[in-house]
């Protein structure tokens, strides 16, 4: 028999036992780093639909401020910011001990894309599958949803000591 436990009170009346509250994990957060305002808005909207709290940054300075003030589960980093800016951002993330999954956005067939992935790997950052531009919003949303499910499973396993 399932249902709430019953506690018997005076006179044979039963009372429902109070349910124990399960703490809800904080909402997942995503940082979208892209200098193009429209592209940033579209990606933030996709993240919102995937159940994330999105934050946008137009450059490395804005992104660094956000990384200092909040923890992110996922970061999208546009390669069109340039090799120097992308490298600076990756070194900043490494210095802060960032564990967020990083998705590089842009053309990954050029040396710049491969170089960014290589640097992130050398810095021991969590690199996801690259996303080509123009971004397939549906695929990005799917990747974010899968990341969120994976995080929930890992938290559940950690809670039971596995």
C-alpha positions as CSV (number, residue, x, y, z in Angstrom):
1,X,0.0,0.0,0.0
2,X,1.5,3.3,-1.0
3,X,0.6,6.8,0.1
4,X,1.3,9.0,3.1
5,X,2.1,7.4,6.4
6,X,-0.7,7.5,8.9
7,X,-0.4,8.4,12.5
8,X,-3.2,7.4,14.8
9,X,-4.4,10.1,17.2
10,X,-6.7,10.1,20.2
11,X,-10.1,8.5,19.6
12,X,-8.8,6.4,16.6
13,X,-8.6,9.3,14.2
14,X,-5.7,9.2,11.9
15,X,-3.5,12.1,10.8
16,X,-1.3,12.2,7.8
17,X,2.4,12.3,8.7
18,X,4.1,15.5,7.4
19,X,6.0,15.0,4.2
20,X,9.7,15.6,4.3
21,X,10.7,18.4,2.0
22,X,13.2,17.5,-0.6
23,X,15.5,20.4,-1.3
24,X,15.2,21.5,-4.9
25,X,18.5,22.0,-6.7
26,X,19.2,25.5,-7.9
27,X,18.2,26.2,-11.5
28,X,20.8,25.5,-14.0
29,X,22.6,28.6,-15.4
30,X,24.1,29.2,-18.8
31,X,26.4,32.0,-19.9
32,X,26.2,33.0,-23.5
33,X,29.3,34.9,-24.7
34,X,28.8,36.4,-28.1
35,X,29.5,39.9,-29.5
36,X,26.4,39.8,-31.7
37,X,23.4,41.1,-29.7
38,X,20.8,39.3,-31.9
39,X,22.7,36.0,-31.8
40,X,23.2,36.3,-28.0
41,X,19.4,36.9,-27.5
42,X,18.5,33.9,-29.7
43,X,20.8,31.6,-27.8
44,X,19.6,33.0,-24.4
45,X,16.0,32.3,-25.5
46,X,17.0,28.7,-26.5
47,X,18.6,28.2,-23.1
48,X,15.5,29.6,-21.3
49,X,13.3,27.1,-23.2
50,X,15.7,24.3,-22.2
51,X,15.1,25.3,-18.5
52,X,18.2,27.3,-17.8
53,X,18.6,30.7,-16.4
54,X,20.6,32.5,-19.2
55,X,23.0,35.4,-18.8
56,X,24.6,37.1,-21.8
57,X,28.0,38.8,-22.3
58,X,29.2,40.7,-25.3
59,X,32.9,40.4,-24.5
60,X,35.5,38.9,-22.2
61,X,35.3,41.7,-19.7
62,X,31.5,41.3,-19.2
63,X,31.8,37.5,-19.1
64,X,34.6,37.7,-16.5
65,X,32.4,39.8,-14.2
66,X,29.6,37.3,-14.5
67,X,31.8,34.3,-13.9
68,X,33.1,36.0,-10.7
69,X,29.6,36.6,-9.4
70,X,27.7,33.4,-10.4
71,X,28.3,29.7,-11.0
72,X,27.3,28.4,-14.4
73,X,26.5,24.9,-15.5
74,X,27.2,25.7,-19.2
75,X,29.0,28.3,-21.2
76,X,28.8,29.0,-24.9
77,X,31.8,30.9,-26.3
78,X,31.7,32.4,-29.8
79,X,35.0,32.0,-31.7
80,X,34.4,35.1,-33.6
81,X,35.6,37.1,-30.6
82,X,39.1,36.3,-31.8
83,X,41.9,34.0,-30.8
84,X,43.3,36.4,-28.1
85,X,39.9,37.0,-26.5
86,X,38.9,33.3,-26.6
87,X,42.3,32.4,-25.1
88,X,41.9,35.0,-22.4
89,X,38.4,33.8,-21.5
90,X,39.6,30.2,-21.3
91,X,42.5,31.1,-19.0
92,X,40.1,33.1,-16.8
93,X,37.7,30.1,-16.6
94,X,40.6,27.8,-15.7
95,X,41.8,30.3,-13.0
96,X,38.4,30.3,-11.4
97,X,38.2,26.5,-11.4
98,X,35.3,26.5,-13.8
99,X,33.6,23.1,-14.1
100,X,30.9,24.2,-16.6
101,X,30.6,22.5,-19.9
102,X,31.9,24.8,-22.6
103,X,30.4,24.8,-26.1
104,X,32.5,26.6,-28.8
105,X,30.3,28.3,-31.3
106,X,31.6,29.0,-34.8
107,X,33.5,27.4,-37.7
108,X,35.5,24.5,-36.2
109,X,37.2,23.5,-39.5
110,X,39.8,26.3,-39.2
111,X,42.9,26.4,-37.0
112,X,41.3,28.9,-34.6
113,X,38.5,26.5,-33.6
114,X,40.9,23.6,-33.2
115,X,43.3,25.8,-31.3
116,X,40.5,26.8,-28.8
117,X,39.5,23.3,-28.2
118,X,43.1,22.2,-27.7
119,X,43.8,25.1,-25.3
120,X,40.6,24.3,-23.3
121,X,41.6,20.7,-23.1
122,X,45.1,21.6,-21.9
123,X,43.6,23.8,-19.3
124,X,41.5,20.8,-18.1
125,X,38.2,22.5,-19.0
126,X,35.0,20.6,-19.7
127,X,34.6,20.9,-23.5
128,X,31.3,19.9,-25.2
129,X,30.7,19.2,-28.8
130,X,31.3,22.2,-31.0
131,X,28.3,24.0,-32.4
132,X,28.6,25.4,-36.0
133,X,27.3,28.8,-37.0
134,X,24.7,29.7,-37.8
135,X,23.5,27.9,-34.7
136,X,20.8,25.2,-35.1
137,X,18.7,26.4,-32.1
138,X,16.9,23.1,-31.8
139,X,20.2,21.2,-31.6
140,X,21.6,23.6,-29.0
141,X,18.4,23.3,-26.9
142,X,18.7,19.5,-27.1
143,X,22.3,19.6,-26.0
144,X,21.4,21.8,-23.1
145,X,18.5,19.6,-22.1
146,X,20.8,16.5,-22.2
147,X,23.4,18.3,-20.1
148,X,20.8,19.2,-17.5
149,X,19.6,15.6,-17.4
150,X,23.1,14.3,-17.0
151,X,23.7,16.8,-14.1
152,X,20.5,15.6,-12.4
153,X,21.6,12.0,-12.7
154,X,25.0,12.7,-11.3
155,X,23.5,14.7,-8.4
156,X,21.1,11.8,-7.7
157,X,23.9,9.2,-7.7
158,X,26.1,11.4,-5.5
159,X,23.2,11.7,-3.0
160,X,22.9,8.0,-2.6
161,X,26.7,7.6,-2.4
162,X,27.4,6.0,-5.7
